[in-house]
């Protein structure tokens, strides 16, 4: 229990502040929150809905959880609270896998390394699907590890984890643990950890969990829903993605930043694990890195890529890095300690550079705002500088975090432990500084709430329709305006017809679409500027006026 309390406190410190310093950010957070809200409003539990129509992009498990938390009174924060709980669950599972493969201290250190890695730390604060997916795939891997160690019945978690993970994000939840099983088999050099005897009932168990939802959904959803769920969202995304297309090396070049500050230790950990695999019987650290490498290769071959798609492999990397650090601490070779301290010192130099950069921006900021080329960037810069010394406060916090971590690191020269503690402290302090100072400024353009409030001010709910043109707002305005259904217009003719209808209403569009098409509408209208959502300047078009800006 003593080891769990620090992890609970750490997750609270990392995730709770941002709940109060920002809204849900476009595009994914408000979309998923709206899907959960419509589950409750429409009483549709089997098939998720978005903007009043069937939403076939994702399975329902995360939305069920979020909807339940909404019903408990958490409102729009429900998805992010759910993710925070899954964040803690991933850390606890990482600790347990580390304890099974190595020892308890390695598992605890791996959980701390994972929690303070840049990408996991960032995604763990967002109401999206990747941390829940990571939890279930790691649950499956943990069951595999315990089965390998001889724990009776543990293999059940392997199949249950894959089934529940599939209900979060699809068949990728089966692929990821199976790659882990392959890595363990390669490490052992003999039979796979999941024996054929377990497959005979395990595969049906995974299938039963998935089919308990999928079969009713396919029957209720019809042919279009079946085609989207079974083909477009799986084979289509893998072979020819219609979004997030990136080159094959995309994940490789992101490793240094996404795993920072621990990415600087990754080459040394790889060399150590390779030597361990060659010289000793236990090859668990190498197996973990092979699992991550297999994932990197497979996901690099898939056409659609986002940095968080490979998040489920980050626990494996954290475990390998922690095992390397524990080995260095235990064996205490002076050369190894010196190298590890130098690498962590380089991480601290990066922290210090960021702190100095913020300090320089705080001083030069007023002269830099006019140089911002995009309006949304200028708005963020202005919010940072016009706030109560916001950028200066961020610089001070960053400098304080760096100074504190350096103090820890050099309190005992020549020791590796304080250097590790310093890196952990710097990551936590920087996270708090960003959440309390920088994030509120970014909220100016990332949140759809101000635009939604403007929509309701122009057309109060119940006094007219608000239409979307085009449909790329992903439920964000539904969530913050309280509207379940906002008509979607499909061309200039549809916009003109909508504006001709009697009664009060408005069209939500973007500045560039309005500028290029409004002359073709041929209907008296008036544009009303509503603000930014992301890089888009949003315009409300209302009936009347002369159609000029």
N, C-alpha and C positions, 0 to 999 in steps of 0.2 A: 504494500500500500504506500510505503514511503516513496517508492520510485514513481508511482502514478501521480501523486500530488503535484510534483514539479511540472509534469507534462500538462496537467489540467491548468495550472497557473500560467504556463507558457502560452497555451492555446488561447486562454482568456485575454492575456496581454496583447497577443498578436491579432486577434480577430474582433474583439469587442469594440475598441475605439472607432474603427471605421463604420460600425453600425450607426454611429451618431454623427459622423462627419460627412456623409455623402448619401445621395439617393441611389437607386438602382441605375446602373449605367447601360446605355445602349451598346450593342443590340441584344445580347443574350439574356441578361438579368431580367429586364422588364418583360421580355417575351415569355420566359419560363414562369415568372410570377403570374402573368396574365393567364397562361394555360391553367395553372393551379386554381386561380380565382374562378375561371369559367367552369372548371369541374364542379365547384360548389354552387355557382349561380345557376348553371344549366342542369345540375344533377346528372352530369354525364361522367361516369366513372370508368367505363370500359374504353372508350375512344376519346383521347384528348381533343380539345377544341381550342381554336385561336380565332379571334374576331368573329365568333359565332359559327365558324365552319370547321370541318374536320382538320385536325393537325396530325399529319402522318409522319412527321419528321423524326420523332423520338418516341420510345416506349414510355409507359406511364409511371413507373415506380417512384421516380423523384417527384413527380407532380402529385402523386398520392400523398407522399410524406409532407410536401410543402402545403398542400391543401388542408391536411390535418392540422398543421401548425397554424395556418391562417384561421381555421376554425377555433383554435385555442386562444386566439387573440393577438397573435404576433403580426398580423397584417402583411404588408409588403416585405417585411424583413424575414418572413418565414423561410424562404429559400436559403438565405445567407446563414441563418441560424442552423438550419439543417446541415449545410456544408461545414460549419464550424464543428458540429458534433461528429461528422464524418472525418474531419481533419484530426480530431482527437483520436478517433477510432483507428485511423491509419498510423498514427504515432504509436499507439498501444500495440497494434499488430506488428509494426516494424521492430519494436522492442522484443516482442515474443519470438519473432523469426530470428533475430540476433541472438537471443538467449538460447534458442534451439541449436543454431548452427555454430555459435561461438561460446559466449558466456553472457551473464546478465549485464555486466558493465558495457560490453560492446553493444548490446541491444539498446541500452539507455542512451549511449553516445550516438548511435545511428539515428534514433528518434530525434535527438537534438539537432544533428546535422541536417536531417531532412526538413525539419520545421523551419530552419533558418536559411535554407537554399532559396535563391531569389524567386524562381518560378513557382515552387510549391507554396512559398509564403504569399505570393501575389494571388494565385488562383484560389488558395484556401480562404480568401476573404470575399470571394465572388459567388453569387448564387447560380453556379453553373454545374454541369454534370460530371466534370472530370475527377474531382476529389471523391464523390460517391463511387464512381467507377473504379478508382484506385483502391478504395476500401474493399470492394467485393473481389477484385482480382487478387489483391494481397491476402484476403481471407482464404481464397482458393489455394494460393501458394503456401500459406501457413499450414493448411490441412495436408498438403502434399509433403511438406517438410516433417511434420509430426508423424505422418504415416511412415515415412522413410526411417524415422527414428524408432519405430515400433509401437507407437501409441495406437491402441486399438480404437477403431471407430473414427479416427481423425480424418480419414479420407472422405468422409461425408461432407466435410467443409469444402473440399475441392470441388465437388459437383454442385453443392448448394451455392457456393460463391459464384460459380460460372452462370448458374441459372438466374440468380438475382441480379448479377451484373448485366446480363443480357436484357433484363427488364429495365435497366437504367439507360444503356446506350447501344444495345444490339449485339450481334455476334462477335464483335471485337473483344467482348468480355470472355469469350471462350478461347480465342486466339492467344491472348496474353498469358494466361496461366499454362496453356499447352506449350508455349515457348519456354516457360520456366521449367516444365517437366522435361523437355528436351535437353535443356542446359544441365539439369541434375543428372540425367542419364549419361550425358557426355562426360560429366565429372566423375561419375561412379565407374564408368567403363563397363557396365553390365546392365541387367534388366531395368526397365523403367520403374520409377517409384510407384506409379499407379498400375497394379497388376491387371492381367486380363480378367481375373475373377471379380475385381471391383468394377471393371468396365461393364460387365453384363447387367449390373443393376444401377451403376452410377450414371451412365449415359441416359437411360430412361428417366432417372431422377431429375437430371438437368432438363431434359426435354419436357417432363411433366410440369416443372415450375414455369417454363416459358409458355407451353401450350395452354396452361390454365388461363392465361390472359389472351394469348394470340388467337386461338380458335374462335372464341366469342367475338373478338374484335374483327377478324376477317369476315365472319358471317354478317355482323352488323354493318361493317364499313362498305361492303360492296366491292366491285371490280377495281375501281380507281384506287381505293384504299389498299387493296391487296397488291396491286402493281407497285405502288409507292413503297409500302412496307417491305415487301419481299425482294424487290429488284432495285428500284431507284436508290434507296437509301443504303444498300449494301454493295451490290455489284457495280452500280452506277458510280458511286462515290470512289470506289477503289480503282476502277478502270479509267473513267473519264469524268472527273469531278467538275461540277458546274460552278464551284466556289472554292476559294482558298487554294488555287493552283500555285504550286511552288516547285522550284528545281529539286533534283534528287539530293543535293547537298544541303538542303535547307536546315535539317536538324543538326547536322554536323557543325555548321558554323554557329549555331546557337548554344552549343554546349557550354562554352566559357561563361556566357552571361547567365544562362538559365540555372546553372549549378553553382554560381558564385556565392560565397567565397571559396567553397570547397572544391570547385573545379580546378583550382591551382594545384591541389593535391592529387588529382585523379591520375595523371601520368605516373607518379611515384607509386600510387596504389596499384595500378595495372602491372607495373614491373614487379612489385612485391608479390602480388597474387600469382603471377606467372612463375616466379621462382619457387613459391610455396607449392604450386601444383607439380612442379618438376621434382622437388626434393622430398616432399612429404606425402603421406597417404591422403590426408584431408585436403580437398580441393574446393571447399565451399566458397571461398572468396572469388576464385576464378569462375566458378559456376554462376555466381551472381552477375559478374561482369559479362560473361557469355550471354546470359539472359538479356541484359540490357543491350548488348551489341546485336543480338538477333532481332530484338525489337526495333532498333535503329535501322537495320537493313530493311526489314519488312515494311515498316512505316515510310521509309524513304522511297520505296517502290510504288506506294499508293499516291495517286495524283493529287488528291486534296490533302493539304498539310496545314496544321496550326501548331504553334509551339506547345500547347497544352495536350495535344493528342498523345504525346509520349510520356505524360506525367506518371502513368502507372509503372513505368520502369525506374523512376527516380528512387523509390525505396531500395531497390537492388544496389544502385550506385552508392547511396548513403551507407548501406550496410558494409559494402566493400571498403569505402573510405574509413569508416569507423574501425573496421577490423585492422586496417593498415595502421591507424593511429594507435590503437591498443597494442599492436605488436611492437611498434617502436617504443612505446612507453614501458612495456614489459621487459623487452630485451635490452633497452637503454644503450644501443650502440651510439657513440658520440657523433659519428658521421651522419647517421640517419636522423638523429634529433636535430642536428644542425641544419640539414636540408629541409626538414619539415618546418622548422622555425623560420627559415628564410622564405619558404613558400607562403606561409601564413603572414610573414612580414610584408610580402608583396601585396597580399590581399588588403592589409592595413594601409599600405601606400595608396591603393585604389580608393579606399574609404576616405582617406585624407584628401585625395585629389577632388573627390566629389564635394567634400565640405568646403574646400578652398574655392571651388567653382561657384558654389552657392553664395559664398561670401562676396566674390567678385561681382556676381549678378546683382546682389543686394545693393552694392555701391553704384554699379553702372546701369542698373535697371531703367531709370527714367529716360535715359538716352537710347535705350535699346528697343523700347516699345514701338516707336514709329518704324523701325526697321523690319518688324515682323511682316512677312509677305501676305499671309492668309489672315482673314478677318477673325477666325476662331482662335488662331494662335495669338493674335493681338489682344483678344478679349481675355485669354488666360493670363497673358503677361500683365495686362492692366489690373486684373484681379489680384495677382500676386503682389504687385507694387503698391496698389492703392489700398490694400488691406492694412490693418494696424501693424505695419512693419513685418508683414508676413514672410517675405523672402529673407529678411534679416533674421527673423526668429528661426526660420528653417536653417539658415547658415549657422546660427549660434548653436542650435540643437545638434546639427551634424558635426560641428567642431567639438562640442562637448562629448558626443558619443565617441568620436575618434580619440580624443584625449583620454577618456576613461578606459577605452580598450587598450590603448598604448600603455597606460599606467599598469593595467593588469598584466600585460604581456612582459613588461620589463621589470616587474616587481621582483621576479626571480629569474635572473639571467641564466641562460643555458638550459632551462627547463621547458619541456614541451607542453605540459599541462596548462600552465598559465597562458600560453599562446593560443591554445584551443579555446580556453575560457574567454579570452579576449575577442576572438573571432565571433563566438556566440553572442557575447555582449554587444558588440558593434552591430551585428545584424538586427538584434532586437531593438536597440536604441534607434537605429536608422529607420526601422519600420514604424516605430512610434512617432518619430519626427515627421515622416511622410504623411502618416494618417492624420495627425493633428494639425499640420501646417500646410502641406502641399495639396492633399486630396480635396479639401474644401474649395480651393481655387479651381481645380480641374472640374469640379462638379458644375461649374458655370456652363460648360459646353457638353459635358458627358451625360447630364441628366435630362430626360424628356419631361420632367415635372413642370418647369417654368412654362414651356410651350403649351403643355396640357392645361395649365391654369389659365393661360391666355385664351385657349380655345373655349373653355367653359365660361370665361368672361364675355366673349363675343357671342357665343351661342350656348346659353345655359342648358344643362341637361333637361330634356323633356320639352324644349321649345324649338326644336328643329334638328335636322340631320346634319352631321359633319362627315363629309366624304374624304377619302384618301386618293391622291393622284400623284404618282403611281403607288402601287402597293409594295413599299419597301420599309415600312415602319415597324413591322414585327410585333404588333400588339402593345407597343409602348404607350401610345396615346389612349388605347382602350383602358389600360391599367390606371392611369392617372386622371382620366376624365370620368371613369366609372361607366363607360359605355361598353356593352357587350358586343354590339354590332355597329361597325362604321362602314358604310357602303364603299366599295372599291370601284373607281372609275378606270376605264381601260383605253381611253383615247380622247383627243380634243373634242370630238363630237359628243362623247358622253359627258364631258365637263360642261359643254354648252347646254345640253339638255337638262342637266342637274340645276344649273344656274337659272334656267327659265322657269323651273317649277315654282309655284307659289309657296309662301311660307318662309320662315326664317331658316337659314342654313349657311354652311361655309365649306370650302374645299381646302384641304391641307396639302400643300405642295412645297417644292423647294424653289429657291430664288432662281436657279439656272433654268429649271423647267418653265417657270412662269415667264422669264425673260424671253425664252425662245418660242413660246406657243401662245401667249395671251392674245396677240393680235388676231389669231385664227379663230378665237372663240366666238367673236361677233355678238357678245352679250354684255350689256352694261354690268360692270363689276368694280369692286374696289379692293386693292391689295392691302393687307394689314400685316406689317412685319411682326413676327412672333418670337424670334430669337434663334438660338443655335441648338442643334442636337448633333453632337460629334462635329464633323467638318461642314455639315449642311446648314445653310441659313434657311429657316422655315418661314413660309409666307402663308397667311390665311387669305383666301379670296372670298369676299362676301358679295351679295347681290347689290346692285345699284352703283352709283358713281360713274366715272367715265372711262374706267379701265386703265388709267395712267398711274404710274408710280408716284 
